[in-house]
Amino acid sequence: MSDLRIRPARVDELDRVEGLWLEASRWLASRGIDQWQYPPRRWRMEGAVRAGDCHLAFREGQLVGTVTVERQADPEWWADDDPDAALYVHDLVVSREAAGQSVGARLLDWAGRLAAQREKPWLRLEAWKTNGLLHRYYLDRGFELLRIVDLPHRHSGALFQRPTGFTAAPKGDG
């Protein structure tokens, strides 16, 4: 199994990002999971691509996944958790062809290294409240479930984080 190559998505690749999301949405529906059963929020995807936050993963030249890693914390989830202490994972998607090949885990590890490089002690994400299999996936990858926030206008709300390994240097006495 060759290494992944991860790089920022380009604006001309927005259709590919959306295609991965739609593929995941259809797969989730086929399993009776209500996650992402709405039209893609292309405007959000485009914003993430333009900001340099959306990344694509390739193996042997084939697109196998995407992940968005942002500096901004959603205040509905993270206002009480030192929002500046983390990077935030969104829209992690692995192509069905690459499912079961640890692509998702490797994207999470890459995002954790990115957070540590940016001197953030936490990698955080919010997951669909009703997707217990997804919760187990994140727990099995070292994330801790902090809490489930139930907001009537949001389907996500299961809040997870794991340490990145970054620790701030102790401050000197001056």
Beta strands, then each sheet from edge to edge (+ up, - down):
strand 1: 5-8
strand 2: 54-59
strand 3: 62-70
strand 4: 86-94
strand 5: 122-128
strand 6: 144-148
strand 7: 156-163
sheet 1: 1+ 2- 3+ 4- 5- 7+ 6-
end
